[in-house]
Amino acid sequence: MAQQPLRAGPARNPSMADVAQRAGVSHQTVSRVLNDSPLVKPDTRERVLAAIRELGYRRNNAARMLATNRSGRIGMVSAHLALHGPSMIATAVQGAGHEAGYQVSVIGLLEISEESLRDAVDRLLDQAVEAIVVAVAHRDAVHLVRGLSLPIPVVVAQGVTDGEPMAAGIDQHAGALLATEHLLDLGHRGVAHVSGPLDWIEATQRRLGWRHAHDHRDLLPGPEVEGDWSAASGYDAGLRIGHSDDVTAVFVANDTMALGVLKALHECGRRVPDDVSVVGFDNVSEAAFYWPALTTVDQQFSELGRLAVDLTMQALEGEDAPAATLLRPELIVRASSGPPPG
């Protein structure tokens, strides 16, 4: 009976010693390169990096954590990740964290409560995260976050006001001013508003910007309808607004609701922008393809993610983080806004 050939076992992952042998350096030199030490000569560093690429070496993060007491991981608590803003902020923080050499663990809250927030934080602490970024714009959640006493840095990245410590944010009030003043500059009077749910800090900040734009010109604002960020709530609000001939312009607190408003106005026989101008908020990737293309406020989500991670890195290095300076959004003018009829 013929002897069966022996089966090879699974290939062994290359070790740091393998990298050192391939590069012709010591184990300590490989470690210095992996930890970005300035003590390694450039040509030696390049030889080690080339060996790492050739062998497909991946460092043992568990061993790294034991040696350095650093996990290389940041935690993030978010909510309503199905919505454009929260999902973009989470993506931006993950990208900026990766560029800084950190993995980012994201936990989405299913409900806004002290219990759910503490559970999320505990789950992140179980992963030995070095810091936590919280991006939950709900009024109660921000209050709860500020009351947490944790052994690691906490950075807030939504629902932020100017001058807050350990916080990064976008100036929602300024964005709403841009949107409303654009419509007033076109000649509209009494701009209507479809707000987000007013237990969200960012919805109230946008609402204040809309009101203050009218106050600055001694004008009364148009009618206001509260939505829930969904296209369906925007559609319902649009039906209520669309039957009023006095309304010639609407500022909508997010682009998804603006989509519903556009549909409702069309069904009411109101042309956009000939009869009614519409401005949204967020600049979702589809906004340029709405019919008509939507004038909206662009939030610099990628810059917000970078700023939140920069604050986190400063805190981890023991530096004093500056008070928040809010990022200023930008108005993107498209076809949905124009002068009032007549």
C-alpha positions in Angstrom: 0.0 0.0 0.0 1.5 3.3 -1.1 2.4 5.7 1.7 0.3 8.8 1.8 2.2 12.1 1.6 2.3 14.2 4.7 0.1 17.2 4.6 1.7 20.5 5.4 0.3 22.4 8.4 -0.8 26.0 8.2 1.9 28.4 7.2 3.4 30.2 10.2 2.9 33.9 10.3 6.2 35.8 9.9 7.7 37.0 13.2 9.6 40.1 14.2 12.7 37.8 14.2 12.0 36.9 10.6 11.9 40.5 9.6 15.1 41.2 11.5 16.9 38.3 9.7 15.6 39.4 6.3 16.7 43.0 6.8 20.0 42.1 8.4 19.3 44.1 11.6 18.5 43.3 15.3 15.2 42.5 16.8 15.4 45.8 18.7 15.9 47.8 15.5 12.7 46.3 14.0 10.8 47.3 17.2 12.1 50.8 16.9 10.9 51.1 13.3 7.5 49.8 14.2 7.3 52.3 17.0 8.5 55.1 14.7 11.6 55.8 16.7 13.8 58.7 15.5 16.9 56.7 16.4 16.8 54.6 13.2 18.9 55.7 10.2 16.7 56.3 7.1 18.4 53.6 5.0 18.0 51.1 7.8 14.4 52.0 8.3 13.7 51.5 4.6 15.4 48.0 4.7 13.2 47.0 7.6 10.0 48.4 5.9 10.9 46.5 2.7 11.3 43.3 4.7 7.9 43.8 6.4 6.3 44.3 3.0 8.0 41.2 1.4 7.2 38.9 4.3 3.7 40.3 4.9 4.5 40.8 8.6 1.7 42.1 10.9 2.5 43.1 14.4 0.9 41.3 17.3 -1.3 44.0 18.8 -1.9 41.9 22.0 1.8 41.8 22.6 2.1 45.5 21.8 -0.5 46.3 24.3 1.2 44.3 27.0 4.5 46.0 26.2 3.3 49.6 25.9 0.0 49.6 27.9 -1.5 51.2 24.8 -4.2 49.4 22.8 -4.1 51.5 19.7 -7.9 51.8 19.8 -10.3 54.7 20.1 -14.0 54.1 21.0 -16.8 56.1 19.5 -20.4 56.3 20.7 -22.9 57.5 18.1 -26.7 57.3 17.4 -29.1 57.3 14.5 -26.5 56.0 12.2 -29.0 55.5 9.4 -29.2 59.3 9.1 -26.7 61.2 6.9 -25.0 63.4 9.5 -24.3 60.8 12.2 -23.1 58.2 9.6 -20.8 60.8 7.9 -19.3 61.8 11.3 -18.7 58.2 12.2 -17.0 57.5 8.9 -14.9 60.7 9.2 -13.7 59.8 12.7 -12.8 56.2 11.6 -10.8 57.6 8.6 -9.0 60.2 10.7 -8.3 57.6 13.4 -6.8 55.2 10.8 -4.5 57.9 9.5 -3.4 58.5 13.1 -2.6 54.8 13.5 -5.6 53.9 15.6 -8.5 51.5 15.1 -11.9 53.0 15.9 -14.7 50.9 17.6 -18.1 52.4 16.9 -21.1 51.6 19.1 -24.5 52.9 18.0 -27.1 53.7 20.6 -30.5 52.1 20.1 -32.1 54.6 22.5 -31.1 57.8 24.2 -30.9 57.0 27.9 -28.4 57.0 30.8 -28.5 53.2 30.9 -27.8 52.8 27.1 -25.0 55.4 27.2 -23.3 53.8 30.2 -23.7 50.3 28.6 -22.0 51.6 25.4 -19.2 53.2 27.4 -18.7 50.0 29.5 -18.4 47.9 26.3 -15.8 50.2 24.9 -13.8 50.2 28.2 -13.9 46.4 28.0 -12.0 46.8 24.7 -9.3 48.8 26.5 -9.9 51.9 24.3 -7.6 54.8 25.1 -10.2 57.5 24.5 -13.8 57.9 23.5 -15.4 60.2 20.9 -19.1 60.9 21.6 -21.2 62.0 18.6 -24.8 62.1 19.8 -26.6 65.4 19.2 -29.6 64.7 21.5 -29.9 67.2 24.3 -30.2 64.6 27.1 -27.2 62.6 25.8 -24.8 65.5 25.8 -25.9 66.3 29.3 -25.2 62.7 30.4 -21.8 62.7 28.6 -20.7 65.8 30.5 -21.6 64.0 33.7 -19.4 60.9 33.1 -16.3 60.4 35.2 -14.0 58.2 33.2 -10.3 57.4 33.5 -9.7 58.2 29.8 -10.3 61.3 27.7 -13.7 62.0 26.2 -14.2 64.2 23.2 -17.7 65.4 22.2 -18.2 65.8 18.4 -21.9 66.8 18.0 -24.3 69.2 19.8 -21.3 71.4 20.5 -21.3 75.1 21.3 -18.4 77.5 20.8 -15.8 77.5 23.6 -16.7 74.0 25.0 -13.7 72.1 26.4 -12.7 68.8 24.7 -15.2 69.3 21.9 -15.2 69.6 18.1 -18.3 70.8 16.2 -19.8 72.5 13.2 -21.5 75.9 13.6 -25.2 74.9 13.0 -26.4 78.4 13.8 -24.1 80.0 11.2 -25.2 77.4 8.6 -28.9 78.3 9.2 -28.1 82.0 8.9 -26.4 81.3 5.5 -29.4 79.4 4.2 -32.0 81.9 5.4 -30.0 85.1 4.5 -29.5 83.7 1.0 -33.3 83.5 0.6 -33.8 86.9 2.1 -31.1 88.4 -0.1 -33.0 87.0 -3.1 -36.0 89.1 -2.1 -38.1 86.7 -0.1 -39.9 87.8 3.1 -41.0 85.6 5.9 -39.1 82.4 5.0 -40.9 79.3 6.3 -39.0 76.6 8.2 -39.3 72.8 8.5 -37.3 72.0 11.6 -35.8 68.8 12.9 -37.1 67.3 16.2 -36.4 70.0 18.8 -35.0 67.7 21.4 -31.9 67.5 19.1 -29.4 70.3 19.9 -28.6 70.8 16.2 -32.2 71.2 15.3 -32.7 74.0 17.8 -29.4 75.6 16.7 -30.6 75.7 13.1 -34.0 77.0 14.2 -32.3 79.8 16.1 -30.3 80.7 13.0 -33.4 80.9 10.9 -35.1 83.2 13.5 -32.1 85.4 14.0 -31.8 86.0 10.2 -35.2 87.5 10.3 -34.6 89.4 13.5 -31.5 91.1 12.0 -33.7 92.6 9.3 -36.8 93.3 11.5 -38.8 90.8 9.6 -41.4 88.2 10.9 -40.5 84.6 10.0 -42.8 82.5 7.9 -44.7 79.5 9.3 -42.8 76.7 11.1 -43.5 72.9 11.0 -41.5 70.4 13.1 -40.3 67.3 11.3 -38.4 64.2 12.4 -35.6 64.2 9.8 -37.4 61.8 7.4 -38.6 62.5 3.9 -42.1 61.5 4.9 -42.2 64.3 7.6 -40.9 66.7 5.0 -43.6 65.7 2.6 -46.3 66.2 5.3 -44.8 69.6 6.1 -44.6 70.5 2.4 -48.3 69.8 2.0 -49.2 72.2 4.8 -46.8 74.9 3.5 -47.6 74.4 -0.1 -51.3 75.4 0.1 -50.3 78.8 1.4 -49.7 81.3 -1.4 -48.0 83.6 1.0 -45.0 81.2 1.3 -42.4 81.8 -1.4 -39.4 80.2 0.3 -38.7 77.4 2.7 -35.5 76.6 4.7 -35.6 72.8 5.6 -33.3 71.6 8.4 -32.0 68.6 6.4 -31.8 67.4 2.8 -33.9 64.3 3.4 -36.9 66.3 4.6 -36.3 68.8 1.7 -36.8 65.9 -0.7 -40.2 65.3 0.8 -41.0 69.1 0.6 -40.1 69.1 -3.1 -42.5 66.3 -3.8 -45.3 67.9 -1.8 -44.9 71.3 -3.5 -45.0 69.6 -6.9 -48.3 67.8 -6.0 -49.7 71.2 -4.8 -48.9 72.7 -8.2 -46.2 75.0 -6.8 -43.1 75.2 -9.1 -39.6 75.2 -7.6 -38.1 77.8 -7.7 -40.5 79.9 -9.8 -43.2 79.8 -7.1 -41.4 78.6 -4.0 -37.6 78.4 -3.3 -36.3 75.5 -1.2 -33.0 75.3 0.7 -31.8 72.2 2.6 -29.0 71.4 5.0 -26.3 68.7 4.9 -25.4 68.5 1.2 -26.0 64.8 0.8 -24.4 63.2 -2.2 -27.7 63.0 -4.0 -28.6 66.7 -3.5 -27.2 67.7 -6.8 -29.5 65.2 -8.5 -32.8 66.2 -6.9 -35.2 67.9 -9.3 -34.4 70.7 -9.2 -30.9 70.4 -7.9 -31.0 71.4 -4.2 -29.4 74.5 -2.8 -28.1 73.4 0.6 -25.6 73.9 3.4 -22.5 71.7 3.3 -21.1 70.5 6.6 -17.4 69.7 6.7 -17.7 66.2 8.1 -14.2 65.1 7.1 -12.7 68.1 8.8 -14.8 67.5 11.9 -13.5 63.9 12.1 -9.9 65.1 11.8 -10.4 67.7 14.4 -12.0 65.3 16.9 -9.2 62.8 16.5 -6.6 65.6 16.8 -8.1 66.6 20.1 -8.0 63.0 21.2 -4.3 62.7 20.3 -3.5 65.9 22.2 -5.3 64.5 25.3 -3.5 61.2 25.1 -0.1 63.0 24.9 -1.1 65.0 28.0 -1.4 68.3 26.2 -4.0 70.9 27.1 -6.7 70.8 24.4 -8.0 74.2 23.2 -11.6 75.2 23.7 -13.8 74.4 20.7 -13.8 76.7 17.7 -16.7 75.6 15.6 -16.1 74.8 11.9 -18.0 77.1 9.6 -20.3 75.4 7.0 -20.6 76.5 3.3 -23.7 77.4 1.3 -23.9 75.4 -2.0 -26.2 77.3 -4.4 -28.1 75.3 -7.0 -31.3 75.5 -9.0 -33.9 75.1 -6.2 -33.5 78.8 -5.0 -34.3 82.0 -6.9 -36.1 85.3 -6.5 -39.8 85.4 -5.4 -42.5 85.3 -8.1 -43.5 88.7 -9.6 
